[in-house]
Amino acid sequence: MRGSKDYSVERDSIMNLVSKASELAMEKSNYLKDMQKWEKCPALFDIKAFGGKNAVGDFGENLVHEWHKAKGIASAIIKKGHDVHSGEKKIEVKTAFESRIGTFWFNQIYYADPKTGVTKDWDCLIFVFVYPDRVELWEIERPENPEDHFNWNNGWSWQKKGSEKLDQSKWKMIDCLPTCELGE
């Protein structure tokens, strides 16, 4: 056809350029570097890499619920005023995966529902620290003065390097669960 140009060679070259640029970008990507430490534990990798917006929180709530059941304590996921009802405890569960730089951020620790203002009825808080090789469960009775324990950021929050930064006189580690063998 007169005047028509063969774009197939040009298109292949452009696709190669796009592919190469993508490959180079991923080599430098902090996201990729962060995800590599999770690859030896596929279940945690899947939550971190592909989980929806509630997957991390759901993981923590289910873990706390199943942990209590395994200890022979009646437990149920509630999600109204608190997350898990276990024995006599009304538990608020907050879960965080270790970040690329080794920090954890637990947020939206509410003492009252932000929409209704109704006081939340939880009496203890469990932080679920998810490291690539273990999960730590830490518990504290509901602090009377949240400002002594947390920072305000659209709700109370806690962001530090790891569980060793918790006030050990108030927080109690209730378990440390290995998640995978990193030496394999």
Summary of the structure (lengths in Angstrom):
residues: 184
radius of gyration: 22.3
end to end distance: 61.0
largest distance: 83.8
contacts: 481
relative contact order: 0.13
helix: 32%
strand: 28%
